[in-house]
Amino acid sequence: MATEKQKSAARQNIKKAQTASKKGRMDIAKRDQAWKRIKTAAKKCNVEIEAGSWRGLVKK
């Protein structure tokens, strides 16, 4: 059986994982918004962008 200390640690780890997951989704949304602003500015300044999306620029 797990002790109360172990249960508490497990709950904290679950919360940390959930928070990290949310932050990852927020980062993607922010990058999407930034890419949209970049495309708008490039169009306004008559600059051609070869990349289709910011995802193509990220190194894997």
Backbone as a chain_set.jsonl record, in Angstrom:
{"seq": "MATEKQKSAARQNIKKAQTASKKGRMDIAKRDQAWKRIKTAAKKCNVEIEAGSWRGLVKK", "coords": {"N": [[0.83, -1.186, 0.0], [0.389, 2.271, -0.65], [1.879, 5.044, 0.97], [0.69, 8.034, 2.638], [2.429, 10.115, 2.056], [3.595, 9.238, -0.332], [1.339, 9.164, -1.968], [0.677, 11.873, -2.02], [2.941, 12.908, -3.311], [2.636, 11.688, -5.793], [0.262, 12.892, -6.681], [1.152, 15.554, -6.94], [3.04, 15.231, -8.975], [1.375, 14.504, -11.086], [-0.092, 16.879, -11.403], [1.993, 18.591, -12.188], [2.669, 17.445, -14.647], [0.303, 17.842, -16.076], [0.239, 20.646, -16.165], [2.562, 21.159, -17.652], [1.807, 20.039, -20.067], [-0.277, 21.758, -20.833], [1.166, 24.137, -21.139], [2.723, 23.513, -23.34], [0.805, 23.39, -25.378], [-0.002, 26.056, -25.339], [2.316, 27.331, -26.181], [2.436, 26.529, -28.839], [0.151, 27.769, -29.869], [0.877, 30.442, -29.492], [3.068, 30.579, -31.212], [1.792, 30.117, -33.64], [0.239, 32.446, -33.816], [2.273, 34.372, -33.929], [3.501, 33.652, -36.331], [1.481, 34.263, -38.122], [1.437, 37.054, -37.847], [3.983, 37.625, -38.833], [3.745, 36.782, -41.499], [1.807, 38.601, -42.395], [3.167, 41.052, -42.091], [5.286, 40.61, -43.863], [3.946, 40.42, -46.297], [2.936, 42.993, -46.462], [5.285, 44.428, -46.791], [6.163, 43.544, -49.207], [7.701, 41.16, -49.234], [8.823, 37.942, -49.943], [7.972, 34.845, -48.547], [9.403, 31.755, -48.203], [8.937, 29.477, -46.665], [6.26, 27.382, -45.674], [5.036, 27.234, -43.203], [5.652, 27.957, -39.691], [6.403, 25.638, -38.57], [7.931, 24.296, -40.392], [10.328, 25.533, -40.113], [11.412, 24.848, -37.722], [13.912, 23.011, -36.126], [14.347, 19.511, -35.972]], "CA": [[0.0, 0.0, 0.0], [1.122, 3.524, -0.721], [1.729, 5.92, 2.13], [0.134, 9.35, 2.319], [3.503, 10.903, 1.447], [3.721, 8.776, -1.71], [0.139, 9.61, -2.68], [0.813, 13.313, -2.211], [3.964, 13.108, -4.34], [2.042, 11.276, -7.067], [-0.679, 13.953, -7.082], [1.942, 16.703, -7.378], [3.626, 14.893, -10.268], [0.301, 14.565, -12.076], [-0.365, 18.297, -11.641], [3.115, 19.129, -12.964], [2.549, 16.926, -16.014], [-0.829, 18.525, -16.703], [0.667, 22.022, -16.413], [3.523, 21.122, -18.756], [1.041, 19.758, -21.275], [-0.978, 22.992, -21.189], [2.153, 25.105, -21.609], [3.1, 23.105, -24.688], [-0.26, 23.818, -26.291], [0.024, 27.51, -25.395], [3.455, 27.719, -26.998], [2.07, 26.33, -30.241], [-0.797, 28.824, -30.216], [1.636, 31.689, -29.595], [3.872, 30.509, -32.435], [0.864, 30.297, -34.756], [-0.095, 33.866, -33.876], [3.467, 35.096, -34.372], [3.699, 33.354, -37.751], [0.47, 35.038, -38.843], [1.908, 38.444, -37.873], [5.145, 37.679, -39.725], [3.248, 36.709, -42.875], [1.134, 39.862, -42.692], [4.202, 42.075, -42.258], [6.03, 40.31, -45.088], [3.087, 40.787, -47.426], [2.863, 44.449, -46.474], [6.586, 44.941, -47.242], [6.486, 42.849, -50.457], [8.753, 40.171, -48.994], [8.322, 36.592, -50.181], [8.365, 33.846, -47.552], [9.434, 30.435, -48.836], [8.406, 28.46, -45.753], [4.806, 27.334, -45.615], [4.621, 27.483, -41.828], [6.787, 28.011, -38.764], [6.79, 24.259, -38.251], [8.984, 23.924, -41.327], [11.564, 26.207, -39.722], [11.877, 24.281, -36.458], [14.79, 21.848, -36.292], [13.922, 18.334, -35.21]], "C": [[0.874, 1.248, 0.0], [0.857, 4.357, 0.533], [1.128, 7.246, 1.68], [1.178, 10.231, 1.627], [3.666, 10.523, -0.029], [2.527, 9.231, -2.551], [0.212, 11.096, -2.989], [1.825, 13.62, -3.317], [3.416, 12.752, -5.718], [1.075, 12.337, -7.583], [0.064, 15.177, -7.607], [2.56, 16.443, -8.75], [2.588, 14.945, -11.382], [-0.011, 16.018, -12.412], [0.734, 18.934, -12.479], [3.021, 18.691, -14.424], [1.412, 17.621, -16.755], [-0.471, 19.964, -17.051], [1.626, 22.078, -17.59], [2.807, 20.884, -20.078], [0.317, 21.01, -21.755], [-0.012, 24.023, -21.74], [2.587, 24.785, -23.027], [2.072, 23.541, -25.713], [-0.271, 25.33, -26.429], [1.167, 27.996, -26.273], [3.126, 27.594, -28.475], [1.114, 27.423, -30.692], [-0.076, 30.157, -30.382], [2.475, 31.713, -30.86], [2.996, 30.694, -33.665], [0.503, 31.77, -34.927], [1.077, 34.69, -34.39], [3.692, 34.876, -35.865], [2.703, 34.152, -38.597], [0.893, 36.504, -38.941], [3.091, 38.608, -38.824], [4.688, 37.662, -41.18], [2.575, 38.013, -43.294], [2.146, 40.971, -42.942], [4.99, 41.852, -43.544], [5.224, 40.71, -46.317], [3.027, 42.301, -47.585], [4.139, 45.069, -47.051], [7.051, 44.284, -48.542], [7.678, 41.913, -50.32], [8.14, 38.789, -49.166], [8.858, 35.637, -49.112], [8.287, 32.478, -48.218], [8.795, 29.359, -47.964], [6.885, 28.537, -45.719], [4.261, 27.618, -44.224], [5.854, 27.525, -40.939], [7.269, 26.615, -38.417], [7.902, 23.763, -39.17], [10.324, 24.533, -40.973], [12.189, 25.602, -38.474], [12.721, 23.046, -36.736], [14.29, 20.708, -35.425], [15.104, 17.491, -34.873]], "O": [[1.959, 1.265, 0.58], [-0.249, 4.364, 1.073], [1.068, 7.538, 0.486], [0.849, 10.998, 0.722], [3.854, 11.395, -0.877], [2.687, 9.633, -3.703], [-0.145, 11.529, -4.085], [1.59, 14.488, -4.157], [3.703, 13.438, -6.698], [1.065, 12.649, -8.774], [-0.345, 15.772, -8.604], [2.598, 17.339, -9.593], [2.887, 15.38, -12.494], [-0.177, 16.357, -13.584], [0.451, 19.727, -13.378], [3.269, 19.486, -15.331], [1.547, 17.95, -17.934], [-0.839, 20.451, -18.12], [1.509, 22.961, -18.441], [3.172, 21.47, -21.097], [0.297, 21.293, -22.952], [-0.331, 24.713, -22.709], [2.797, 25.692, -23.832], [2.427, 24.009, -26.795], [-0.522, 25.845, -27.518], [1.011, 28.959, -27.024], [3.494, 28.457, -29.272], [1.259, 27.949, -31.795], [-0.378, 30.919, -31.301], [2.586, 32.751, -31.513], [3.4, 31.349, -34.626], [0.466, 32.281, -36.047], [0.894, 35.602, -35.196], [4.037, 35.814, -36.584], [3.054, 34.654, -39.665], [0.731, 37.129, -39.99], [3.19, 39.608, -39.534], [5.184, 38.436, -41.999], [2.755, 38.474, -44.422], [2.006, 41.742, -43.892], [5.323, 42.812, -44.239], [5.768, 41.274, -47.266], [3.063, 42.824, -48.699], [4.087, 46.103, -47.717], [8.205, 44.446, -48.938], [8.556, 41.877, -51.183], [7.08, 38.493, -48.613], [10.053, 35.629, -48.816], [7.239, 32.088, -48.733], [8.178, 28.429, -48.481], [6.304, 29.622, -45.735], [3.171, 28.17, -44.073], [6.956, 27.179, -41.365], [8.418, 26.433, -38.014], [8.711, 22.921, -38.782], [11.356, 24.094, -41.481], [13.368, 25.823, -38.2], [12.314, 22.151, -37.477], [13.862, 20.914, -34.289], [14.958, 16.451, -34.232]]}, "num_chains": 1, "name": "protein.A"}
